[in-house]
Amino acid sequence: MRRARSIVIAGWLLGLAALIVVISRTPFSTDMSAFLPRAPAPEQQALVDQLREGVASRIVLAAIEGADAATRASLSRAMAQRLRDDPAFARVENGESGGTSADQSFVWRNRYVLSAAVDAERFTAAGLRRALERDLEILASGMDPLLKASITRDPTGEAIGLAQTLGGEVHREIRAGVWTARDGARALLLFQTRAAGFDVDGQEHAVDAIAGAFAAARAAQPAAAGARLVMSGPGVFAVRTRAAMKHDVSLYSTVAMSVIVALLLLLYRSLPVLLLTLAPVVSAALAGLAAVGLCFGFVHGITVGFGITLIGEAVDYAIYLFVQSKGQGGTATTLRRIMPTLQLGVLVSICGFAAMLFSSFTGFVQLGVFTIAGLAVALGVTRFVLPRLVPAEFAWTGELVPASRLLALVQRAGALRWVLLALVAFALAGVQARRGDLWQDELSSMSPIPAADLALDGDLRRDIGAPDVRYIVTASAPDREAVLEAGERTDAVLRELVAAGVLSGFDAPGRYLPSARMQAARVAALPPPAVLRTALAEALTGLPFRPESFEPFLAEVAAARAAPPLTRAALDGTALALKVDSLLLERADRWIATLPLRDVRDPGRVSRALATLPAPARGRVVLVDLKTESDALLHRYRHEAILLALLGAVAIAGLLLVWLRSLRMTLAVLAPLAVAVIGTVGVLTLGAGRLSIFNVFGLLLVIAVGSNYCLFFLRGDLSGERGAATVGSLLAANLCTVIGFGALGLSHLPVLFDIGRTVALGTALSLVAAAILTPGLARSQAAGTPA
């Protein structure tokens, strides 16, 4: 006997060690594409591309407030100078002239293939004359000091035009040499991180670097003591949300665990038994993580957080075992009696969550695998390990409330069934009346970002002219050249819309890497050296320029004619490389060009204009409204979650009917669960409340946990000491669940708030409904009432 005990315990410990090894080798991801469809529509693919690699997802907006304008400008310059050397950033802008030397050099060398203004007429005598006369006017006005340094090398102004075009066609207020808000109260900076938008660790490093640069700059300037830094952007929000999630989970889990431990100590009056209660939970969590890692090669952070809350059911198993051992001959005898009920309860839970395995979202499948593996292992540990760790003669002797009083309440609870059903009918009527306004339809409604932070983000975007991160145009084609050409055709249409005031601007990959065909056309527009020299001489007639001063211009045009075509490799070492890689994406069988739009005033007109473009071979050009697509994705989440939940409910009903072999007994289990679900939904939607997808998953857990209550009321002896022990174990398990999830329901984060309050309320209603309905139906069946 001792040898068998040692073998089981050693096997369990070795199993835990193996699970830990698997988990230690499994990467953890925060990439939200795991919660996007595995076969997304093009518009949804555009959404995930922007979440993962889009330029907008890499932008951090910063503003310096307080102090005086000169001090703010000085702080801005100091921060920019320090962070331009930081490899975490591909781009640091604050309005100072120029940019990185590598970017300036690249644009200057390749200005004739990058400039959309280059055509043959521009280099005729007439075209050069117009350019030179314009140069004279600008020089006389003193408006552009850069022109004086470049006029003899670039009289047509290609580099200056490119600086304006690549700067985003946005007018920004400049005071003391740096960007400022329109009211002059803030100095503005814009950062583009090298870390992708979904890389929260990388974004956190960048945010910390910006804060560190500001702190260093302020410390070096005594007049800056009153200055403060504010930041915004997707990466900033992601970092803050993760920090808030960690804080809330840590805080409320600690509070809940402290109360639960105190409750169980009061219940068991034994510290070793308390620790043993956690053995199934720990084993379940490790098994769930390892199973997901083995099946998918990675574990998503949401799977960890949400999955572990689902394993909350596992703590009930040890409570049932230990509490029901009172006066029943110890744990071994109790285990033999309750194991059939626990097995059926686990099978019910597995049926419910198995439906998630058919989801089209990898993240949902992970949740299903985690829960199924975890609950199966928790039951196995309860069945085989706990009896060998607890002395066979151990029996619980405490009680939360007097056993006779508790049992008497349950025995009289059936009298309330009509009151309960009336309340359910009232809740159902309320839900039916709200059926058109029952669900949260916008993804923003579930955002954990405070309204003040969103308002700040809007202010900074307007002042700095950052993309509004809503409308983009995507062009797809089989290869890079084809998609660049499609993007250039789209570029021409969008320029017309900008001129018409339909939008204020846009960006496009062809601005930084034109297609080979476009480059060839621009090079062909450059005249041979002799022709250009003659045209220039004619253009200079009567103008106050010395002809020999333009020899650099002639030499550089000749060099441009002979230069090899510009390729992606030529951008390496510049900030423009990351921009091109963000706007030009390669997929398995195609390339996608992304053109972000700014201030779209008439989306319908943009769509109609794009419809006139010829579609690329095996590709398409389409306007994507990222807000609409994100809301549509939420609708798909919800539809699939509800469908899977219904499939799980059907599977549960079928399992119970086969196992119990009685329609009335099956209804005795299902009826309280239905009451709990309807009652929970009714309470959650009182007033202006709406349901979210998190509530749906919370209801799945309500069914999983509540089914155990129903089964014990159905199959247990609700009389004498055994009945009191059964009811006591259900009350203790329910209190632990309500406390644990009720604490999470105090969080201000939607995912924790919605799941916490749903499970706490739903499991409490499950216990009450099971006590009122199940025993009466069970007695009717036992008495031979027709089913």
C-alpha positions in Angstrom: 0.0 0.0 0.0 2.8 2.4 0.9 4.6 1.5 -2.3 1.6 2.3 -4.4 1.2 5.6 -2.5 4.8 6.5 -3.1 4.5 5.6 -6.8 1.5 7.8 -7.3 3.0 10.8 -5.5 6.3 10.4 -7.3 4.5 10.2 -10.6 2.5 13.3 -9.8 5.6 15.2 -8.9 7.5 14.0 -12.0 4.5 15.0 -14.1 4.5 18.5 -12.6 8.2 18.8 -13.3 7.7 17.7 -16.9 4.9 20.3 -17.3 7.1 23.0 -15.9 9.9 22.0 -18.4 7.4 22.2 -21.3 6.1 25.6 -20.1 9.6 27.0 -19.7 10.3 26.3 -23.3 7.0 27.7 -24.6 7.0 31.3 -25.8 4.3 33.6 -24.5 2.7 36.1 -26.9 0.7 39.3 -26.8 0.1 39.3 -30.5 -3.6 40.1 -30.9 -3.7 38.4 -34.3 -4.3 35.1 -32.4 -7.8 36.5 -31.7 -8.4 37.3 -35.3 -9.9 34.8 -37.8 -7.5 32.3 -39.3 -8.8 33.0 -42.7 -9.7 36.7 -42.6 -11.4 38.8 -45.3 -9.1 41.3 -47.0 -10.5 44.1 -44.9 -9.9 42.2 -41.6 -6.4 41.3 -42.8 -5.8 45.0 -43.3 -6.9 45.5 -39.6 -4.5 42.9 -38.3 -1.7 44.3 -40.5 -2.2 47.7 -38.9 -2.3 46.2 -35.4 0.9 44.3 -36.0 3.1 46.4 -38.3 1.2 49.6 -39.3 3.0 52.9 -39.1 0.2 54.3 -36.9 0.6 51.5 -34.4 4.3 52.5 -33.9 3.6 56.2 -33.4 4.1 57.8 -29.9 3.0 61.4 -29.5 4.5 63.4 -26.7 4.0 66.9 -25.4 5.8 69.1 -22.9 3.6 71.2 -20.7 4.3 73.8 -18.0 7.3 76.2 -17.8 7.7 78.9 -20.4 7.9 78.5 -24.1 11.7 78.9 -24.4 12.2 76.2 -21.7 9.8 73.9 -23.4 11.6 74.3 -26.7 14.9 73.7 -25.1 13.6 70.5 -23.5 12.2 69.4 -26.8 15.6 69.9 -28.5 17.4 68.1 -25.8 15.1 65.1 -25.9 15.2 64.8 -29.7 19.0 65.0 -29.7 19.3 62.2 -27.2 16.6 59.9 -28.6 17.8 60.2 -32.3 20.8 58.1 -31.2 18.5 55.5 -29.5 18.1 52.3 -31.6 14.6 51.9 -30.2 13.4 54.7 -32.5 13.3 54.8 -36.3 12.2 58.4 -36.4 12.3 61.3 -33.9 10.7 64.6 -35.0 10.1 67.8 -33.2 10.0 70.4 -36.0 13.7 71.1 -36.1 14.9 71.5 -39.7 16.2 68.5 -41.4 15.9 65.0 -40.0 18.5 62.3 -39.8 21.5 62.8 -42.0 21.0 59.3 -43.5 17.5 60.2 -44.6 18.6 63.6 -46.0 21.4 62.0 -47.9 19.1 59.3 -49.4 16.5 61.8 -50.5 19.1 64.1 -52.0 20.9 61.3 -54.0 17.7 59.9 -55.3 15.6 63.1 -55.7 15.0 62.6 -59.4 13.5 59.2 -59.1 11.5 60.1 -56.0 10.0 63.3 -57.1 6.5 63.0 -58.6 7.1 66.4 -60.3 9.8 65.1 -62.6 8.7 65.1 -66.3 10.3 66.0 -69.6 8.8 69.5 -69.7 10.4 70.4 -66.4 13.9 70.3 -67.9 13.1 72.2 -71.1 14.3 75.8 -71.4 10.8 77.1 -70.5 10.5 74.7 -67.5 13.9 75.7 -66.2 13.1 79.4 -66.7 10.0 79.1 -64.6 11.9 77.2 -61.8 14.7 79.8 -61.8 12.3 82.8 -61.6 10.5 81.1 -58.7 13.8 80.6 -57.0 14.6 84.3 -57.3 11.3 85.2 -55.7 11.9 82.9 -52.8 15.5 84.1 -52.3 14.3 87.7 -52.3 11.6 86.9 -49.7 14.0 85.0 -47.4 11.3 82.5 -46.8 13.5 79.4 -47.4 17.1 79.7 -46.3 17.8 76.1 -47.5 17.2 77.1 -51.1 20.3 79.4 -51.1 22.5 76.4 -50.3 21.0 74.1 -52.8 19.9 76.2 -55.8 23.0 75.6 -57.9 22.7 71.9 -57.5 18.9 71.6 -57.5 17.4 74.6 -59.3 14.1 72.8 -60.0 13.6 72.3 -56.2 13.1 68.5 -56.2 14.7 68.1 -52.8 12.7 70.9 -51.2 9.5 69.6 -52.7 10.2 66.1 -51.4 10.9 67.5 -47.9 7.4 68.9 -48.0 5.8 65.8 -49.5 7.6 63.3 -47.3 6.9 65.5 -44.3 3.2 64.6 -44.7 1.7 67.6 -46.3 0.7 68.9 -42.8 1.1 72.4 -41.6 2.4 72.5 -38.0 2.8 75.5 -35.8 6.5 76.2 -35.1 7.7 78.5 -32.3 11.3 78.8 -31.1 12.3 76.3 -33.8 10.1 73.4 -32.6 6.6 72.2 -33.1 4.0 73.6 -30.7 0.3 73.3 -30.1 -1.9 75.8 -31.8 -2.4 77.6 -28.5 1.3 77.6 -27.8 0.9 75.8 -24.5 2.7 72.6 -25.5 5.9 71.6 -27.3 5.2 68.6 -29.5 7.3 65.6 -30.5 6.6 62.6 -32.6 8.3 59.3 -32.3 8.2 56.2 -34.5 9.3 53.0 -32.7 11.2 50.2 -34.3 9.1 47.8 -32.2 5.9 46.7 -33.8 2.6 47.8 -32.4 1.9 44.3 -30.9 5.3 44.1 -29.2 4.2 45.5 -25.8 7.7 44.9 -24.3 9.3 46.9 -27.1 6.7 49.7 -26.8 7.3 49.8 -23.0 11.1 50.1 -23.6 10.4 53.0 -26.0 8.0 54.8 -23.6 10.5 54.4 -20.8 13.3 55.9 -23.0 11.1 58.9 -23.8 10.3 59.4 -20.1 14.0 59.0 -19.2 15.1 61.5 -21.8 12.6 64.1 -20.5 13.7 63.5 -16.9 17.4 64.0 -17.9 16.6 67.1 -19.9 14.6 68.6 -17.1 17.2 67.8 -14.5 19.8 69.7 -16.5 17.7 72.9 -16.7 16.8 74.6 -13.4 14.0 76.6 -15.1 12.3 73.4 -16.2 11.2 72.3 -12.7 7.5 73.0 -13.5 7.6 71.2 -16.9 5.8 67.9 -17.3 5.6 65.3 -20.0 2.4 63.7 -21.4 2.3 60.9 -24.0 -0.2 59.1 -26.1 -0.5 56.6 -28.9 -1.4 52.9 -29.4 1.9 51.7 -27.8 1.4 54.0 -24.8 -2.2 52.7 -24.3 -1.0 49.1 -24.6 1.7 49.6 -22.0 -0.7 51.3 -19.6 -3.4 48.7 -20.1 -1.0 45.9 -19.4 0.2 47.6 -16.3 -3.3 48.2 -15.2 -4.2 44.6 -15.9 -1.2 43.4 -13.8 -2.1 45.8 -11.0 -5.8 44.8 -10.8 -5.2 41.1 -11.2 -2.5 41.2 -8.5 -4.5 43.4 -6.1 -7.9 41.8 -6.4 -6.5 38.2 -6.6 -4.5 38.9 -3.4 -7.6 40.3 -1.7 -9.8 37.4 -2.9 -7.1 34.8 -2.0 -6.7 36.2 1.5 -10.4 36.0 2.2 -10.7 32.5 0.7 -7.7 31.3 2.7 -9.3 32.7 5.9 -12.6 31.1 5.0 -11.0 27.7 4.3 -8.9 27.8 7.5 -12.1 28.5 9.4 -13.7 25.6 7.5 -10.8 23.0 7.8 -9.0 24.2 10.9 -6.0 22.5 9.3 -3.2 24.3 7.4 -1.9 21.1 5.6 -5.5 20.4 4.3 -5.7 24.0 3.1 -2.5 23.6 1.1 -3.7 20.3 -0.3 -6.9 22.0 -1.6 -4.6 24.0 -3.9 -2.9 20.9 -5.4 -5.6 20.3 -8.1 -5.6 24.0 -9.0 -1.9 24.3 -9.4 -1.8 21.0 -11.4 -4.6 22.2 -13.6 -3.0 25.5 -14.4 0.3 23.9 -15.3 -1.4 21.2 -17.4 -3.5 23.8 -19.3 -0.4 25.9 -20.1 1.6 22.9 -21.2 -1.3 21.5 -23.4 -1.6 24.8 -25.2 2.1 25.1 -25.7 2.3 21.6 -27.1 -0.7 22.1 -29.4 0.1 25.6 -30.7 3.8 26.2 -30.0 3.0 29.4 -28.0 0.6 30.6 -25.3 -1.2 33.9 -25.6 -1.3 36.2 -22.6 -5.1 36.4 -22.7 -5.2 32.6 -22.6 -3.2 32.6 -19.4 -5.2 35.2 -17.7 -8.7 34.0 -18.7 -7.8 30.3 -18.6 -6.6 30.5 -15.0 -9.9 32.0 -14.0 -11.7 29.1 -15.7 -9.6 26.7 -13.6 -11.4 28.3 -10.6 -13.8 25.4 -10.9 -10.9 23.1 -9.9 -10.7 24.3 -6.3 -14.2 23.0 -5.7 -13.2 19.4 -6.1 -11.0 19.3 -3.0 -13.7 21.2 -1.0 -16.3 18.6 -2.0 -13.9 15.9 -0.9 -12.8 17.3 2.4 -16.1 18.9 3.6 -18.2 15.9 2.7 -15.9 13.6 4.6 -17.5 14.7 7.9 -19.0 11.7 9.6 -18.7 9.6 6.4 -15.7 7.3 7.2 -12.9 9.6 6.0 -11.7 10.8 2.6 -11.4 7.4 0.9 -15.0 6.5 1.6 -16.2 10.0 0.6 -14.2 9.9 -2.6 -15.8 6.6 -3.7 -19.2 8.1 -3.1 -18.8 11.5 -4.8 -16.4 10.5 -7.6 -19.2 9.5 -10.1 -20.8 13.0 -9.5 -17.5 14.8 -10.0 -16.7 12.8 -13.2 -20.1 13.7 -14.7 -19.5 17.3 -13.6 -16.2 17.4 -15.4 -17.6 15.8 -18.5 -20.4 18.5 -18.5 -17.7 21.2 -18.3 -15.6 19.6 -21.0 -18.7 19.4 -23.3 -19.4 23.0 -22.8 -15.8 24.1 -23.6 -15.2 21.6 -26.3 -17.3 23.6 -28.6 -14.6 26.3 -28.5 -12.3 23.9 -30.3 -14.3 24.5 -33.5 -13.7 28.3 -33.4 -12.1 30.0 -36.3 -10.1 32.1 -33.8 -6.9 30.5 -32.6 -7.2 32.4 -29.3 -10.6 30.9 -28.6 -9.3 27.4 -29.4 -6.5 27.9 -27.0 -9.0 28.8 -24.2 -10.8 25.6 -24.9 -7.7 23.4 -24.9 -6.5 25.1 -21.7 -9.7 24.5 -19.8 -10.3 21.0 -20.9 -6.8 19.8 -20.1 -6.8 21.7 -16.8 -10.1 20.3 -15.6 -9.2 16.7 -16.5 -6.0 16.9 -14.6 -7.6 18.6 -11.6 -10.1 15.7 -11.4 -7.2 13.2 -11.8 -5.3 14.8 -8.9 -8.4 14.8 -6.7 -9.1 11.2 -7.5 -5.6 9.7 -7.3 -3.3 12.1 -5.5 -5.2 13.8 -2.7 -6.3 10.5 -1.0 -2.7 9.5 -0.7 -1.6 12.8 0.7 -4.3 13.0 3.3 -4.5 10.5 6.2 -7.3 8.0 5.4 -8.9 8.7 8.8 -9.0 12.4 8.3 -12.5 13.9 8.5 -13.6 17.5 8.5 -15.2 18.5 11.8 -15.9 22.2 11.3 -18.9 24.0 9.8 -19.6 27.5 8.5 -23.2 27.6 9.8 -25.1 25.1 12.0 -25.7 22.0 9.9 -29.3 21.5 10.9 -30.3 25.0 10.1 -28.6 24.9 6.7 -30.2 21.6 5.8 -33.6 22.8 7.0 -33.3 25.8 4.7 -32.6 23.6 1.7 -35.4 21.2 2.5 -37.9 24.0 2.6 -36.4 25.9 -0.4 -38.8 24.1 -2.9 -41.6 26.3 -1.6 -40.0 29.2 -3.4 -40.0 27.7 -6.8 -43.0 29.7 -8.1 -41.4 32.9 -6.8 -38.2 32.0 -8.5 -40.0 31.2 -11.8 -41.9 34.5 -11.6 -38.6 36.4 -11.2 -37.1 34.5 -14.1 -40.1 35.4 -16.3 -39.7 39.0 -15.3 -36.0 38.9 -16.2 -36.8 37.1 -19.5 -39.4 39.8 -20.4 -36.8 42.5 -19.7 -34.2 40.9 -21.8 -36.8 40.4 -24.6 -37.7 44.1 -24.5 -34.0 45.0 -24.8 -33.3 42.5 -27.6 -32.4 45.3 -30.1 -30.1 47.0 -27.7 -28.7 44.1 -25.7 -25.1 44.0 -26.9 -22.2 46.3 -27.0 -21.8 46.9 -30.7 -18.6 49.0 -30.8 -15.2 47.7 -29.8 -14.5 51.1 -28.2 -17.2 50.5 -25.7 -15.0 47.8 -24.2 -11.8 49.9 -24.2 -10.0 50.2 -20.9 -8.6 53.6 -21.9 -9.9 56.5 -19.7 -11.8 59.2 -21.5 -9.3 61.8 -20.5 -6.5 59.9 -22.2 -8.6 59.5 -25.4 -9.3 63.3 -25.4 -5.6 64.0 -25.0 -4.8 61.7 -27.9 -7.2 63.5 -30.1 -5.8 66.9 -29.1 -2.2 65.8 -29.9 -3.2 64.2 -33.2 -4.9 67.4 -34.3 -1.9 69.6 -33.3 0.8 67.3 -34.8 -1.2 66.2 -37.8 -0.7 62.4 -37.1 -2.9 60.0 -39.0 -6.3 59.5 -37.5 -5.8 55.7 -37.7 -9.3 55.0 -39.2 -9.2 55.1 -43.0 -6.7 53.3 -45.1 -6.5 52.2 -48.7 -5.1 48.8 -49.5 -3.9 47.6 -52.8 -2.9 43.9 -53.3 -1.1 42.2 -56.2 1.0 39.0 -56.7 4.4 40.7 -56.4 6.1 43.8 -55.1 6.4 45.6 -58.5 2.8 45.0 -59.3 1.6 46.3 -56.0 3.9 49.3 -56.2 2.4 50.1 -59.6 -1.1 49.7 -58.2 -0.2 52.0 -55.3 1.0 54.6 -57.7 -2.2 54.5 -59.7 -4.1 54.9 -56.4 -1.7 57.7 -55.4 -2.8 59.7 -58.5 -6.5 59.4 -57.7 -5.9 60.3 -54.0 -4.0 63.5 -55.1 -7.1 64.6 -57.0 -9.3 64.0 -53.9 -6.9 66.0 -51.7 -7.1 68.9 -54.2 -10.9 68.6 -54.1 -10.9 68.8 -50.2 -12.2 65.3 -49.8 -9.3 64.4 -47.5 -6.3 66.4 -46.2 -3.5 64.0 -47.1 -2.2 60.5 -47.3 0.9 58.4 -47.3 2.1 55.8 -49.8 5.0 53.4 -50.2 5.7 54.7 -53.7 6.9 58.0 -52.3 9.9 56.3 -50.8 10.3 53.4 -53.2 8.8 54.0 -56.6 8.1 51.0 -58.9 10.8 50.2 -61.5 8.5 51.4 -64.2 7.9 54.7 -62.5 11.7 55.1 -61.9 12.4 54.4 -65.6 9.9 57.0 -66.7 11.4 59.6 -64.5 14.9 58.8 -65.6 13.8 58.9 -69.2 12.5 62.5 -68.6 16.0 63.6 -67.7 17.6 65.0 -70.9 21.1 64.1 -72.1 23.9 66.3 -70.8 24.3 68.4 -74.0 20.6 68.9 -74.3 20.2 70.0 -70.7 23.2 72.3 -70.9 21.7 74.1 -73.9 18.3 74.4 -72.3 19.8 75.7 -69.1 21.8 78.4 -71.0 18.7 79.6 -72.7 16.8 79.6 -69.4 19.5 81.7 -67.7 19.4 84.5 -70.3 18.7 87.8 -68.6 18.7 86.3 -65.1 21.3 87.3 -62.4 22.9 83.9 -62.2 26.3 82.9 -63.4 26.0 79.9 -65.8 29.1 78.1 -64.4 27.5 78.0 -61.0 25.1 75.3 -62.2 27.8 72.8 -63.2 26.9 70.7 -60.1 23.3 70.5 -61.3 24.4 69.3 -64.7 26.7 66.7 -63.2 24.1 65.3 -60.8 21.4 65.0 -63.5 23.9 63.1 -65.6 24.7 60.8 -62.6 21.0 60.2 -62.0 20.6 59.1 -65.7 23.4 56.6 -65.2 22.4 55.4 -61.7 21.0 51.8 -61.2 17.4 51.5 -60.3 16.5 52.2 -56.6 15.8 49.0 -54.6 14.6 48.3 -51.1 18.2 47.6 -50.0 19.1 51.2 -50.8 16.9 52.3 -47.9 18.8 50.3 -45.3 20.2 52.5 -42.5 17.4 55.1 -42.9 14.2 55.7 -41.0 12.4 55.5 -44.4 13.3 51.7 -44.5 10.9 51.0 -41.6 8.3 53.2 -43.2 8.4 51.3 -46.4 8.3 48.0 -44.6 5.3 49.2 -42.7 3.4 50.3 -45.8 4.5 47.4 -48.0 3.8 44.0 -46.6 4.5 40.5 -48.0 2.0 37.8 -47.4 2.0 34.1 -48.4 0.8 34.6 -51.9 0.7 38.4 -52.4 2.0 41.8 -51.6 -0.1 44.5 -49.9 0.5 48.3 -50.2 -1.1 50.4 -47.5 -2.0 54.0 -48.0 -3.1 55.7 -44.7 -5.5 58.6 -45.1 -5.9 61.8 -43.1 -9.1 63.7 -42.3 -11.4 61.8 -44.6 -14.5 64.0 -45.0 -16.5 61.8 -47.5 -15.6 58.1 -47.4 -18.2 57.3 -50.0 -16.6 59.6 -52.6 -13.2 58.0 -51.9 -14.7 54.5 -52.5 -16.3 55.6 -55.7 -13.1 57.2 -57.0 -11.2 54.0 -56.2 -13.8 51.9 -58.0 -12.7 53.6 -61.3 -9.2 52.2 -61.0 -8.4 49.0 -62.9 -7.9 46.2 -60.5 -4.4 44.7 -60.4 -4.0 41.2 -61.8 -5.2 38.8 -59.1 -5.5 41.7 -56.7 -7.7 44.6 -55.6 -7.8 48.2 -54.3 -10.2 49.0 -51.5 -10.9 51.6 -48.9 -10.9 50.1 -45.4 -12.6 51.7 -42.4 -10.6 50.2 -39.5 -13.3 51.3 -37.0 -16.0 49.6 -39.0 -13.9 46.5 -39.5 -13.0 46.3 -35.8 -16.7 46.6 -34.9 -17.6 44.0 -37.5 -14.9 41.7 -36.0 -16.6 42.2 -32.6 -19.9 41.1 -34.1 -18.2 38.0 -35.5 -16.7 37.3 -32.1 -20.0 37.6 -30.5 -21.9 35.6 -33.1 -19.4 32.8 -32.9 -19.2 32.8 -29.1 -23.0 32.6 -28.8 -23.1 29.8 -31.5 -20.4 27.8 -29.7 -22.1 28.3 -26.4 -25.4 27.0 -27.8 -23.6 24.0 -29.3 -22.0 23.4 -25.9 -25.4 23.5 -24.3 -26.8 21.0 -26.7 -23.8 18.7 -26.1 -24.3 19.1 -22.3 -28.0 18.2 -22.6 -27.2 15.2 -24.7 -24.6 14.0 -22.3 -26.9 14.3 -19.3 -29.7 12.6 -21.1 -27.5 9.6 -22.0 -25.8 9.4 -18.6 -28.9 9.9 -16.4 -31.3 8.0 -18.7 -34.2 10.2 -17.7 -35.6 13.3 -19.2 -36.9 14.6 -15.9 -33.5 14.1 -14.2 -31.9 15.9 -17.1 -34.3 18.8 -16.7 -33.5 18.8 -13.0 -29.9 19.7 -13.9 -30.6 22.0 -16.8 -33.5 24.0 -15.3 -31.4 25.7 -12.5 -28.7 26.4 -15.0 -31.2 28.1 -17.4 -32.6 30.1 -14.5 -29.1 31.2 -13.5 -28.2 32.3 -17.0 -31.5 34.1 -17.6 -31.3 35.8 -14.2 -27.7 36.8 -14.6 -28.4 38.3 -18.1 -31.4 40.1 -16.7 -29.5 41.7 -13.8 -26.5 42.6 -16.0 -28.8 44.4 -18.5 -30.9 46.3 -16.0 -31.2 49.9 -16.9 -28.8 50.8 -19.7 -26.5 47.8 -19.2 -25.2 45.9 -22.2 -23.6 42.5 -22.7 -20.1 42.0 -24.0 -18.3 38.9 -25.3 -16.6 38.6 -21.9 -20.1 38.0 -20.3 -20.6 35.1 -22.8 -17.5 33.4 -21.6 -18.4 34.1 -18.0 -21.8 32.4 -18.6 -19.9 29.3 -19.9 -18.1 29.1 -16.5 -21.4 29.6 -14.7 -22.8 26.6 -16.4 -19.6 24.6 -15.7 -19.6 25.4 -12.0 -23.3 25.4 -11.5 -23.7 21.9 -13.0 -21.8 20.5 -10.1 -24.3 22.1 -7.7 -27.2 20.6 -9.6 -25.6 17.1 -9.7 -24.9 17.0 -6.0 -28.5 18.1 -5.2 -29.7 15.5 -7.7 -27.7 12.5 -6.6 -26.9 13.3 -3.0 -28.7 12.2 0.1 -30.2 15.5 1.5 -31.0 14.1 4.9 -29.1 13.7 8.2 -25.4 14.3 8.6 -24.5 13.4 5.1 -27.0 15.8 3.7 -25.7 18.6 5.9 -22.2 17.8 4.8 -23.2 17.9 1.1 -25.0 21.2 1.5 -22.1 22.6 3.5 -19.6 21.7 0.8 -21.7 23.3 -1.9 -22.0 26.5 0.2 -18.2 26.6 0.9 -17.4 26.0 -2.8 -19.8 28.7 -3.8 -18.5 31.2 -1.4 -15.0 30.7 -2.6 -16.2 31.2 -6.2 -18.2 34.3 -5.4 -15.4 35.9 -3.4 -12.8 35.1 -6.0 -14.7 36.4 -9.0 -16.5 39.1 -7.1 -13.1 40.6 -6.3 -12.2 40.7 -10.0 -15.6 42.4 -10.6 -14.3 45.4 -8.7 -11.7 46.1 -11.4 -12.3 49.0 -13.9 -10.9 46.9 -16.7 -13.8 45.6 -18.9 -12.5 42.0 -19.2 -12.0 41.5 -15.5 -15.1 43.5 -14.5 -17.4 41.7 -16.9 -16.1 38.1 -16.2 -15.9 38.7 -12.5 -19.4 40.0 -11.9 -20.9 37.5 -14.3 -19.4 34.5 -12.6 -20.0 35.8 -9.1 -23.6 36.5 -9.7 -24.3 33.5 -12.0 -22.8 30.9 -9.6 -24.7 32.4 -6.6 -27.9 32.1 -8.6 -27.0 28.6 -9.7 -26.7 27.4 -6.1 -30.0 29.1 -5.1 -31.8 27.8 -8.2 -30.4 24.3 -7.7 -31.5 24.2 -4.1 -35.0 25.3 -5.0 -35.6 23.2 -8.2 -33.4 20.2 -8.3 -34.4 18.2 -5.2 -38.1 18.5 -6.0 -37.6 17.2 -9.5 -35.4 14.4 -8.3 -38.0 13.3 -5.7 -40.7 13.3 -8.3 -38.5 11.0 -10.5 -37.8 8.7 -7.5 -41.5 8.5 -6.7 -42.2 7.4 -10.2 -43.8 10.5 -11.5 -44.0 10.2 -15.3 -41.1 11.9 -17.1 
